[in-house]
Amino acid sequence: MRRAAPWVHGVRDTPAPFWAMESLLREYPISSAEGLALMRLAEALLRVPDAETAIALTADQLGKAEFDAPGEGPHRMLASLSASAIAMSKRFLPGAEGESGLLKRLGAQTVVAATVRAIQLLGRQFVLGRHISEAMAEADSQRRQQTQLRFSYDMLGEGARTEADAQRYLASYLAAVERIAAGPRNRGPEASDGISIKLSALFSRYEESQRDRVFADLLPRVWQLAQAAARADMNLTIDAEESDRLELSLDVFEALAARIAQAHPQWRGFGLAVQSYQTRALEVVDEVARIARTHGLRFMVRLVKGAYWDGEIKRAQEAGLAGYPVFTHKHHTDIAYLACAQALLGHADAIYPQFATHNAGTIGAILQMAHGGSAKFEMQRLHGMGEGIYREVMGVSDVPVRVYAPVGEHRDLLAYLVRRLLENGANSSFVHQLADPQVDVDALLASPLVPAAQPGLPMPAALYGARPNSTGADLACVAQREPLMHAIAGARIEAVKEASAEQIDAAMQRLHAAYPRWNEVPLAERAATLRRAADALDARLAEFCGLLVKEAHKTLGDCVAEVREAVDFLRYYADQAEQRLAVQTLPGPTGEHNELRLHGRGLFVCISPWNFPLAIFAGQVAAALVAGNTVAAKPAEQTPFVAQRMVALLHEAGVPVDALVLLHGPGETVGAALAADRRTAGVCFTGSTAVARIINRTLAGKDGPIVPLIAETGGINAMLVDSTALPEQVVDAVVQSAFRSAGQRCSALRLLVVHEGIADAVIEMIRGAMQELVVGDPALLATDVGPVIDGEAFAGIRSHVERLRREARLIGETPVSSTFARLIAPVAFELESIADVKQEIFGPVLHVVRWKGDIDAVVAQVNALGYGLTLGIQTRIDSRALRIANAARIGNVYVNRNMIGAVVGVQPFGGEGLSGTGPKAGGPHYLYRFCAEQTLTINTAAAGGNAELLAGLSH
């Protein structure tokens, strides 16, 4: 701290430049409305092609902030926007009152133009140049001021989604290496400029599931770059990526090292970035050193804090992992950084350390650790950040400093810039606090080697508080994947005998007779039974995954998600039952006691689908049982064995055999008989709209009590995309939503409605992304899309696709080389209008329509389809997203993400209109539909007086 304190004082005495990150974050912290508006405008505005949407985006964001308010301090982030221009945004933008349309239009365009200029100016502070030549010229200019600067050029852009993207990035990297090599005579990689590359930019499927393709397709591309860098004797560093790619990255790195050792053994410029926020960081440092020594090489290793912390946390929570792959306390990351730094210095024979940090305390600690040693090393900072601190450091030390410098067009800086703002904009970040004189220097430079004042984030298992999160599996981890693969190999599907008419009648009689006994079981005991079943299923994840692969032909990722959903249903409904179905005391006059009681309706028939043969089956049955009903469970005729095993598990957990009976057979016979049975007190159904109508008519035509129907049916589910949306995010969401599970989800995307301003680019990217999907055997980890459920579905989808080939324009189709049965290639067609989509195609078939003009009219057209299950919205205009959601007659609306995979208790699932009756499965209102209600009123004064009232009376 003693070493670093003068640097902090020096920065505060000589404030950072106007547009420096320190000034920006002091003026507009990310926690403020202005900071968020800035971030969102920077992320989206430059890519919007049409003036109307640019105006709407600017109005949406500036309307939430107070950029024209007088501020404290000399730094004004938006000084290039005059106060009058900002004020005009509030008077003239669409929606303002009392101004003519012309003035609104002129005023809005003025503000947008000024805002665009401000964002471009902001971009220039964080991007060294629009292309490599411009960046190198700027680097030379900066070196004239600070001669010891070196640069590592990073070519901006999102990870590749298509092969065309990957080839474009490869060409960009090769051109940069060639241009750097053509510069002044190289002084070796440690003393000269270099380049940083992202493996995910060079191959669209850079992931563990595509390991074979990674080594066949990606490795030669990286080797091409490595050879060019080796010939130029310059540094080439592989940037760090998400934790689920870590092992794959190390394997690729070692494969390249082996080739380098053969072809360029003297080259010392090959490198790797290591993220200290990962809990395995220290082991990674040691592994990289081992690889270097094994192959007789010396590497350059860049140590960073890490760039995807929030994403890693969310992924671990969503996947139900045992723990987090990253530290959840900032100071733990700081400790890990120092430990890794010490290790790197200790591996000086095999590693040239490059310490990337803007934290003065960390810089001081590294200089202290290295003092007196012989290890050579360098410091690193991001272009546009940390200049003040390193100005002070270089004034008292001869340590070399390398600038990590993004290169690219301003429209490409979006994801990078926002990530930098988020990383360094947190109130706890050093960069944020550095320029704040209210933060004491001693506090700013406090050692991280102290216990945390607050606990870290709860483990993923504790995400939902008292209700345990279901246990998942990280399929990128071999140790977690192997038990699942073993279970798949050993799974055997046995035939389930169909129920005869006599067996159905006998079962219904037994269930009807057992209802009073099960209904009288205390609510807490019924809930405990569901929890025991949940724990048992959670522990048998691998076994049930094997069954789902073999019987339902699901891919491994879908199997894990489905078992977890079933576990969540059991636990959620147990909790909900105890919270909502318990006796409630109601208010009333003195001398009277009133209470509301809920109990089962009787014998419930649960008819579940084949597309979620475990999760939906278990959810329906669990809800009916915990409410006090006995259950006749009829699974889909294609997937009875998974259901049979689930029934056996529930019986083992304590559900009486005469409270739950499996009745297997065709819907036309067994399902129809169950719905029509006089003893049926309720029906819960998930399936097609047509079958739901048949059941509804059957129930309505029966004599006796009016029987409720809970139905969740199909949907022509749409995703609306405006021109502010990031195309890469749109394509990710579209491919997942339309083609995962072979499109056989109720929630699957059927209709993509994309703004004409970005439609060509988005459609081209979708076409390319579809080419990269793997269609085949669902038991293989590499398979993205497995077969459709049966021959009837296969023939029906094929017929629809052939019709579309005649009537619509083919966008793209995934190539299929596998001979596995019933494979339907994911396919996309462009149609003229929304109304041209006449029916749901329950398979991997996507319809695309362009839109322009009024988005409200588009929503009205989607509503007119009559279905109301799921809707996706892709926009950066917050007010537009809310307006669309409010106008949509849709059960589940998803903004800026995919539209599948609803989570129990988080996104209760179900629709309206042709998509079902409600209430939503996995939601707080679901159990009520399985119950009958009774009010009990007792006149407590009937014996001759109100003893309670009299006892409290004073005379």
N, C-alpha and C positions, 0 to 999 in steps of 0.2 A: 504494500500500500504506500509505503514511503516513497518508493520509486515512481509510482503512478500519479500521486497527488499533484505534483507540479504540472503534469501534462493536462490534467483536468482543469486546473486553474488557468493554464495557458489557453485552452480552448474557450473557456468562459470569458477571459479577458479580451480575446480576439475572436469575436463571434464568427460562426460559419457563414459561408456565402448565402446569398438570398435564397437560392433554390436547393441548398443542401438538405439532406434528409433530416439532420438535426433541427434545422429551422422549421422545416415542414411539419415535423412531428410535434414540435413545441407549439406551433401556431394552430395546427389542426390534428390533434391526436385522434387515432382511429376510434377511440371510445366516444368521440363527439359526433353530432349529426353532420358537421362540416367535413370531418375526416372521412366518414363513411360515404358522403356524397362525392368527395374527391376520388376516393378509391373506385367507386362504381362508375363514375364518369371516365376515369382513366382506363378502366377495364373494357368499356364497351363503346364509347362515343366514336372513336376514330374508325371503327369498322362498320358503322351504320351507313348504308349506301344511299338511303332516301332521306330528303330533308324533313318530311313529315314526322318520321319516327325519331330522327335526331332531335327535333323540337320537343316531341313528347318525352323523350328520355331526359333531356336537359331540364324541362319543366318539372318533371317528377323528382329529380334529385335536388335541384337548386331550391325548389319549393319547400324542402324539409330543413334547409340550412339557413344560416344568417351570415352569408359572406359579406353583406353590405354593412353589418354592424361594426361599430368602432372597436378596434382590437387593442390589446396591450402590446407593447414592444414594437420594434422597428420592422419586423419581418411580416410581410403580407403575401401569403402564398398566391393569392389571385390578384396581385397588384396590376397585372396587365389587363384585367377586367375592371373597367372603371366602376365607381360606385353607381353611376347613372345606368350603366349597362346592366348591372346586377338588379338594380331596382326595376328596370324595364321588364326583366324576366317575370316579375310578380304581377305586373300590370298587363303585359301584352301576350303572355303565353296562353294557349287555348284553355278556356275555362274561366278566364278573368272577366269581370263584369264591367259594363259601362264604357267599353271602347269599341271602335269600329273594327270590322274584320281586317281591313287593310292595315291599320295600325298594329293590331295584334300580330299579323303576319310579319310586317317589317321589323317590329320590335323583337319577336321571337328569333328571326333569322340573325339579327344583329347579335343577340346574346349567344346563340349557338356558335356563330362564327368566332366570337371572342373566346368562348369556352374551348373550342377546338384548338385555337392558337395557344391557349394556356396549357392544355394537355400535351400538345406537341412540344412546347417549351419544357414541360415537366419530363417528357420522354427523353429529350436531349440530355438531360442531366444524368440519366441512368443508362443510356445506350451510347456507346462510344462512337459509333458510326453506323450509317445505313448499310454499308457494305465494307468488306475487309480493307479496301484501299483507303476509304475515308477514315476508318477506325485506326489504321496504322499511321495515317497523317496526324490524327489527333493525339495518338500516343507519343509520336515524336515531339509534338508541341509541348506536351506535359513533361517530357523528359528534359526539355531545355530548362525547365524550372527546377526539376528534381532529377538529377542525372542517374541516381541509383534505382529508378523505377524500372520494373519489368512488367510485361503484360501477358495475360492468358486470355485469348479471344474465345468467346462463347457465341456460337451462331444461334440466334434466338429462334424459337418456334416451339409449338406443341409437339408432343410425341407423335410419331407417325400413326395414322389410321389406315393408310392404304400403301400399296407397293409404290405407287407414284410419289407419295409423300417421302417414303424412305429413300428412293432414288434421288429426289430433289435435295434432301438433306445431305446425302452422301456427296453429291456433286458440289454442294456448298462447302462442305468440310475439305474436300480435295482441293478446291480452288483456293481456300484460305491457306492450306499448307503450302501450296505452290507459291502463293503470293508472299508468304512470310519467308519462304526459302529463297526467294528472289531478292530479298532485302539486303541490308548490309551484311558483311561477312559474319557468320554465326560464331559466337564465342562458347559454344556448348550449351546444352539444354538448361543448365542451372543459371546461367548468366544472360540468357536470351529470352525473347518472347516465345510463347507456345500457344497451344490450342487446347480447348476442353471440348469433349464430345459426349453426347448422351446416347447410350445404346438403344433406348426406347425410340429415338429419332431415326435409327437406322433399320429397324425392323418392327412392323406393326404388332407382331405377336410376341414381343419380348416378355415371356412369362414362363413359369415352371412347367405348365401343362404342355407347352410347345417346345420342350427341351430339344428334341431331335431337329426340329426346324431351325431353332436358334443356332445350333452348331452347323447345320447345313447351309443356311442362308445368311445369318448375321455374321458369323465368324469370318468368312472370307471378306466381307465388307470392312470390318474393323482391321483385318490384316492388311488390306490395301492401304488404309490410312496409316497404320503403324509402319509399314515399309516406307511410305513417302516421308513420314516424320523422321524415321531413322536415317534415311539418306540425307535429309536436311540437317540432321543432328540437332533436332529441336524437341521440346517437351510436348508430349501428347498425354493428356490426363482423361481418364474415364470418370465422368461425374457420378456421384452417388444417386441412387434412386430409392424407391420404397423398400421397406424391410422384407416384403415377401419375394423380392428379387435378389436378396443379398447372396444366398448360396449360389444361385445361377450366375450372378456377376463374378463371384470369386472363381467359379469353374471356367467361365469364359476368359477371365484374366489369366488364369494359370495356363490354359491352352495357348493363349497368345504368347505368354512368357516362354513356353517351350519352343515355339517357332522362332521367337526373337533370339533365344540362346543359340539356335542353329544358324540363323541367317545374319544376325547383327549383334554378336555377343558383346561388342564394345559400347553399344548404345546405352546411355544412362538417362534417357529422357522419358521412358515409359512410366506412367503414373496412374494413381487411383485416388479418389476422394473417399474419406472415411468420416462417418457422421457420429459425433460423440454422444448425441442424444439417444442412440440405440444402446440397449443394455448389453449388446455383444461387441461393443466397439473395441474394447481392449483385446479381446480374442481375435478380432479382425486385424488389428495392427500386428499381432504376433504371427498370424497366418500369412499376411503379406510378406513379412520378413522371412518366414520359412520358405515361401515360394521363391523369393529372391535368392536365398542361399542355395536352395536346391538346384536352381538353374544357373548359378554363377552370375547373377545380374545385380544391378542396383537400381532401385525404383525411386521415383519422386512421389511422395504421399502428401496429399492436401488434407489437413484435419479441419473439419468444419463442425459447427454445432448441429446443423441439420435443417432441412427445409420443408418437411411434410408432417410436422408434429401433430397438427390437428387432424389431418387425414389418417394418420396411424392410429390415433386414439379412437376415432370413429369406427374404423375398420375392425379393430379388436373388439369393440363393444358390439357391433352388429354381428360379428362372426361368433360371438360367445367364446372367445379364446380364454385360456387359463390365466393369462396376464397380458401386460402391454409389452410390445417390443421396444418401447422407448421409456425413458424416465419421465415421470409425471410431475416432478419438481424441477423447476429451472436450476436451482443450485446443485441438484444431483447431476444434471448435465454439465454444469461448470466443473464439478469435481471430476467427472469422467473425462472431460476435456484435458484437465491437468494431468490425470493419470495416463492418458493416451500420449500426451506431449512428452512426458517423462519416458514412456516406453519407446517412442519414436527416436528420441535422442539417444537412448540406449542401443538402438539398432542402427547406429550411424554407419556401420560397415555395409549395410544392405539397403539403407533408406536415406534419402535426402528429405528431411521434414520441411513441410510448408504449412505454417500455422495461420489459418484464416480466422481472424477475429477482429471485432471493433471494440472490444472491452479492454479498457486501459489496465484494469487489475489483472486480467489474463495475460496481457502483453508483458506487464511487469514481472509476473510469476515465471513466464517462459524465459525471459532474459536472465532472471535469477537462477533458474534451473540450469541454463546453458553456461552460466558464468564459470570461467576457469576450465571448461571442457574444450575438446577439440572438434566437436561435431559442428559441421556447417549446416545452416538452416536459413530459411527466409520467412518473413511475415507476409500476409496477404490481406487485402481488403477488397470490397466491392467498389466498382466505379460509381461515383456519386455519393459514397458513404464513407464515414470515418476519416475524411481528409484532415480534419483538424487534429485528431489524436495522432495520426501518423506524421503530420507536420512537426508536432512536438517530439515524437519519438525519434524521427530521423535527425532532429536537431541536436540530439545528445548521444546518438548511437549510429554506428555504421552498418547496422543490420539491413540487408537488402529487403525491399518491399515489392511484391508483385500485385498488380491490379487485375482482378477478375472482371473482364470487360465484355458485356453483351454487345453483339453486333447484329443489326437487322433493321428492317423498316419499323416505323413507329407502330403500325397496326399489329406487328408481331410481338411487341413488347408487353402486351396486355397481361398475360398470365404471369410472366416474370415480375413485372412491376408490382402487381397486386400481392404476390407472394412476398416480395421484399417489404412492402408496406405492412403486411400483416405480421411478419416475423419481427420487425423492428418497431412496430407501432404500439405494441402492448405496453401498458403503463409500467410493467416491471422490467422492460428491456433497458439495457445500458444506453443504447442510442437515444431512446426516448428521454431518459433522465439526465443525460449528459448536459444538455443545454438548459436544463431547468435549475436556476440558481436556488430555488426553494429546497432542492434535494441536497442534503449535507454531503460533503465530499467523503467523510468517513463512512457514512451509510452507503454511498454509491460504490465505494471500493471495499466494502466489508467482505471478509473471507467467506467463501462458500462452505468451509469446513466446520459448519455448525449444524446442530440438529434443526430440522424443519419446525417452524412455529405451527404450521397446520399440516394435517395429514395429506397425502397425495390423493389422486382421484380414486374412488372406489374401484375395485377390480371389476372386470366385465360381468362376472357372475352376480355382482351386487347392483347392476345397472337399474333394476326396478325396485330397489329397496328390499322390503321383506320378501317379495316374491323372487326366488332365484331365477336368473336368466338361464335359458337352456344351454347346454354344453355343445360347442361346435368343434370343428376340426379345421386346422390350417392345411389345406390341400397342397400348399407349396412346401410343406415340411414333410420330408420322407417318413420320419418317425410317426407322425400323426396320420399319414396317408396309408401306411402299410396295413394296419388292422382292417381298414375299410376294403382295401383291395383283396385281402385274404378272405374277408367275409363274402365278397362278391364271388370269388372263385368257388367258395364252398356252398353257396346258396342253392337250395333245391326247392322248386315250386311244386307243391302237391295239388292234385285235383280236389276240389271242394264239391261235395254232393249237392245237387239241386234239391230244394224242398218241394215235396209233393203237396197237393191240396190238403190231404189229410194231416200232414206234418205242420202245415201252416195253421190249420184250425186248432190243432192240439197246442201248438206253441202260443197262439193268441189267447187261448183259454187259460193256459198256465200263467202267462204274463198278466192277464186281466185279474186273475185271482191273487197274484202276488203283489199287486199294486198297493193295497192298504198297508201291508207289512213294511214294504220298502219306504213308503211315504212317511211312516211313523218313526223310521230310524232318525235319530237326532241329526239336525243339519250339520253340526260339527263333525259327526262321524262320517256322513256322506262326503263332506269336503275332504276329510282325512284320507278316505279311500282314493279319491282322485289324486291326492298328492303322493300317495304310495305308488300309484300307477305311473305318475309322472317321473318319479325317481327311478323306477324300474326301467321305463322306456329310455330315459336319459342315459342310463348305464348300458343299454343295449343298442346304442347308436349304430355301431358297425353291423350288427345282425340285421336290423331293419333296413339299413341302406342296401345290403345285399339283396334282400327280398324285393325292394323297390326297383333296383336295376333289372332284376331278372323277370319280374312280373309286369311292372308298369313301363319298363324300358326307359327309365329316367337316367340322365347323366349324373355323375357322382356329386357335383355341386348341388344339383337340384334335390338329390336324395338327402344330403345332410340338412339342407334348408327345410325339407318337409318333416323329417323326424323332429327337428327342433321346434317347428310350428306346432306339431302335435303335443309335445311336452308343454309348450307355452299355453296351449288351450286348456290342458288339464289343470295346470297351476292357476291360471287366470280365473277360470270358472269356479275353482275351489274358493279363491279369495273373494270373488264377486258374490258368491252365494252367501258367505258368512256376513258380508257387508250389507247386502241388499235384500236378502230373503228372510232375515231374522224378524221376529215380531217387533212391530213398531207401536209405541204408545202415542196416542193422538190426543190433542188438547180437547177440552170440553168443560161443561159446567161442573160445579162442585157437586159431590154426591153421585158421581158417575165416572166409570172407568171405560175408556175406549182404546181399542188396539186394532191394528191391521195385521192380518196374518196371510202368508202366501204358502200355497201347497201345490203339489203336482196335480196335473189335470187327469192323469190316469195312464193309459197305455199310449206311448208315442211311437210313431213309425218314422224312422230315420232312413232316408234314401240318399246315398252319397255317390259321387261321380268317380270315374276312373282316373281323371287327371290329377287328383290329390287323394289317392285311395287310403292314405293313412291320416293325413292332417284333417281333412274335412270330415272323414268318417269319425275320427276320435273327437273332434270338436262338437259335432252334432250329438253324438252319444253321451259325451261327458256333460253337456249342458242339460240334456233331458234328464239324465240320472241324478245330478246334484240337486235339481229342482224337485225331485221326489217322484218322478215318473218311472215306470218300467219301460223297456225299449225293445222293439222289434227292429233290428238293424238289417237293412238290405243293401249290401254293397253293390257297386257296379259289376255287371256280369263278367267284365274283362279282368277284374282284379279282386277276386274273393279271398285269395289266400292271405294277403297282407291283412285284410280285415279280420279274417279268422284268427290270426296270430294276435291281433290287437285285442279281440274279445277275450282270448285266453289270458292275456296279460291283465286285463281288467278283472277277470274272475280271480286270478291269483292275488290281486291287490285287495280283494274283499267284496267285490260286487257279487251278490248272490246269483247263482246260475238261473234262477227263475225270475230275475229282474232284468236280464239282458240275454237275448237270444239272437243268433245270426241266422238269417233266412236268405239263402242264395238262390238266384234264378233270374230269368229274363224279366225286364220291366213290364213287358206286355202281360205276363201271367202273374208272377210273384208280386211285383210292385203294384199292379192293378188290384190284386186280391187284398193286399194289405191296406191300401187306401180305401177300398170299398167296405172293409170289415166293420161290422156294427160296433165292435169294441174299441176301435181306433178313436182316441180322444184328441189327437193332433198329428200333423205331418210336418216333418222338416225335410226339405228337398233342395238339392243342388244339381243343376243340370240345364237342359235346354228350355227355352221359353215355351216351345210347343208342348213338351211333356208337362210342364208346370200348369199349362192351361187344362190339359186332360185331367190332372189330379184335382185341380180347382173345381172343374165341372162334376167330377165324381163326388167330391165332398159336398158340394152344393145340392146334389141330387139325392143324398141320403136322408132318410127319416131320422128322427131323434135329435140329439144336441147339434148345435152349429159347431163345426170342427175347424179350428184355426189351421192355416197353412203358412209356414215360414218358407219362402222360396228365394233362392239366389240363382239367377239365370244368366244368360249371355249378354254380350254387348258388342256394338260396333264402336269400339273405343278409339277416340281421336287424340292426337297430340297437335296443339296449335303452336306454331313457331313464328315469332316476328323477327325483324331484321336486326334487333339488338342481341340476339342469342349467339353464343359462341358455337360455330359450326362443329368443332371437335366434340364439345359436350353434347350437342344435339345428336350427332351420329352415334356416340356411345349409348345414349339413352334409347335411340331408335333400334339399334341392333339388339340390345338386351331385351327391350320390351316386345319387339315383334317376333324375334326368332328363338329366344331362349325357351326351353321346354318344347321345341318344335312348334311354337305358336299355340300350344294346347293349354293355355291358361284362360280362365274367364276374363282376366284383367289385361290380356295381351293387346298390344297396339295393332289396330287394323287399318287406321286411316291417319296419314300424316298430312297436315295442312300447313304448308310452309310459304312464307312471304316471298313474293316474286323477286324481291331485291336480292335475296340470297339463295333462291331455289336452285339455280344452276350449280352453284358450288356445293350445296348440301347434297343434292341428288348425285353429283359426281362422286362425292366422298362416300355416300352410302353404297354406291355401286362398287367402289374399290374395297370398302370394308367387308362387303358380302363375299368378295372373292377370297378373303383371308379366313373365312370360317371353315371349320372341319366338320363334315357330316359323316356319321358312321356309327360304329358299335358303341352304345352308351357305357359299356363296361370299361372303355379306355379313357384314361385321364385326358387325352388330347381332344376328345370329341366335344364339340360345342353343341351340335344338333343331332339328336338321335332320331329313331323312327317314330312314325305316328302309331297310334295305339292298336289298330287292327285293319283288316282288309277292307272293311266297309268305309272307314275313315279315309284310307289311302285312295280308294276309288273315287270317293266324293270330292276330295281336295283336288285330285288330278283332273277331274271333270271341270271344276271351277277354274283351274289354272288354264286349261285349254280354251275355255270360253274367253278368259281375259286376254289370251294371246291374240284372239281374233278381234276383240273389241277395244283394247287399250294399248298403250305404248309400253313395251317392255323396258324397264330401267336396268335391271341386272338380275343375275341368277347365280347362286353359289355352285361351283363345280362339285360333282360327286364322283369319287373314284371307288368308294367302298361298295361291296356287293351285299352288305347287310340288308335284310328284308325291310320293306315298307319305308324306305327313305324318301322323303319329299325335299327337294332342294329349296332352301329359302329363296323367295322370288319377290320382286317388287315391280309394280306397274303404275304408270301415271294415267290419271283420269281427268276429264274435263271439269267435273264439278262434284261437290260433296253428295249431291242427290244421286249420282251414278252408283254409289255404294248401296246396293239393295239389301244385302244380307250378310250375316256374319259367316266368315270362312274360318273354321276352327283348325287352323294350321299355319305354317310359316309363310303367309302370304300378306304382303303389305301393299296398300293402295296409297298413292300420293296425289295430292291436289295442290295447286298454287292458289294463293289468295292475294288480293290487294284491296285497298279502300278501307271500309269500316270493319274493324274487328268484331264489333257487336253484331253485325250482320252474319259474320262467320259463325259466331256462337249460336245464333238463332238457327242457322242451318244444321248445326250439329244436334241441337235440341230436337229439331224436327225429325231426326232419324228415329226418335221414339225410345231409344235405349238410354240408360243412364247409369253405367257401372263405373268406368274409370275415364279420366281425362288428364292429359299431360299438357302443361303450359311451359314454354321456353321463352323467357323474356327477361330483360334487365330492368324493365319499367315496373316498379313495385305496384304502383296504383293500377296499372293495366292488369297485372296478374290477379289482384284482388277483385277488380271489376268483372273479369272473366269468370272467376270462381263464383261470385255472387249471382251471375246471370245463368250459369250452367246448371242444368237439372241433372246433376251427376253425383253419384254417391261418394266417390273418392277422387280428389283432385290433387295432382302432384306437380309442383312447380320446380323447374330446373333440376330434374332428376329423372330416373326411369319411372315407369308407372306399373311395375309389378312388384311382387314380394311384400305385400302388406304384412305388418308385424302385429301380432296379437296384443291388444291393449294400447298400441301405439297408433296404428292406422286401422281402426275397426272397418271391416270390409263388407260391402253390400251396396246395391244400387236401388234405383227406382224406375218407374215406367215399365218398359219391357224387360228390365234387368232384375226385377225382383220386388218382394214385398217389404223387406226389412223385417225386424230390426237387424242391425249390423252384427255379423259374427265377430267375436273378439272385442266387443264393445260393452259399455256399461248398461245397455238397455236390453241385451239379448236374452238374458235369463227370464225376464218378466213374461215373455211370450209363451214360455213353457209352464207358466204357473196360472192357477186360479187364485182369486183374492177373496178374503173373507174379513168382514169387520165384526168385531165382538164388542157389544156394549153391555155393561153390567151396572145396574142401579145399586150402588153401594149403600144407599140410604134406605133400602127396602125394609130393613128390620125395624124402622120406626124413627130414624133420625140419622143425621150425618155425624157420626162419631168423630171423624177426622177433623171436621170443621169446628165442632163443639169443643174438642180437646184443645184447640189452639185459641179459643175465644177468651178474652179477659174482660171481666165486668168492673 
